[in-house]
Amino acid sequence: MLPFIEAFKEGMRGLSNRLSLRFKSRVQAAARAAAVIIGANSTNQRDYERAFHRPVEMLIETGLHQVNEPDRTRFRERLINSGDPLKILWSGDLHSRKALPILLRALAKIPDVPFELTVLGDGSQRVYWQAMAQRLGLDSRVTFLGRLPFEEAVAQMNQAELFCFPSLRDTSGNVVLEALAAGVPVVCFDHQGVGDIVTAECGVKLPVISPARAVEDWARTINELANDPARLLAMSEAATARARDFLWERSGDWMLAGYRKLAHVNAAEETSVPV
């Protein structure tokens, strides 16, 4: 799925990270000295536990300042006008690891499904991916808007009915939280931070097996959701509730509780030392 040079870079990056965790003395020394180790997602948590042979906590490294109740008119209108094009949004840097081609190839497999895909962002792969959309016969239904000012990007999110996040590597994906806060259901891969954020109630998480399987799974999922407006509405309602689990206030409470626990343990250890 990735060009050879990009696949090579990703492979070398993964190998370098694994070697650093296991064999770099400075990393191992820091892990032994730390009172607590925190992973930014469950993948990090698992890798750290394997490398450092000790329990690791998990806390998503991103969050939201507030979550307001979004306008769900578009989802309710779809219950009446289910034949209208499904408004799909993709947003991010147009780099290989973001894997937009998976989504494009999936959409090419469901030509009878009415949809409109809007792509936000810019990057080194934009020209190639625009050409791919044209080769796949999608150019009339896929719009590349480039990098938009924040207010315009928010407006696009508030019009979307489905957010697609086929990224192959992301610690979490703050844009996924923004989609959930806007009440937009998410389709993503079941890995890394997004796999921890998205639930079956607010989105669909697909297995990471092979490029061919990925395209088939994405095509099937989008087809099913496009034909099930009631499910989209239910997911939209669950999305907002899920977004509130990632308010910065909650993360702050988690960190404060952790510091208090450590302070209590340290104080207990100091009082137990014989004079």
Secondary structure, 3 states (H helix, E strand, C coil): CCCHHHHHHHHHHHHHHHHHHHHCHHHHHHHHHCCCCEECCHHHHHHHHHHHCCCCEECCCCCECCCCCCCCHHHHHHHHCCCCCEEEEEECCCCHHHCHHHHHHHHHCCCCCCEEEEEECCCCCHHHHHHHHHHCCCCCCEEEEECCCHHHHHHHHHHCCEEEECCCCCCCCHHHHHHHHCCCCEEEECCHHHHHHCCCCCEEEECCCCHHHHHHHHHHHHHHHHCCHHHHHHHHHHHHHHHHHHEHHHHHHHHHHHHHHHHHHHHHHHHHCCC
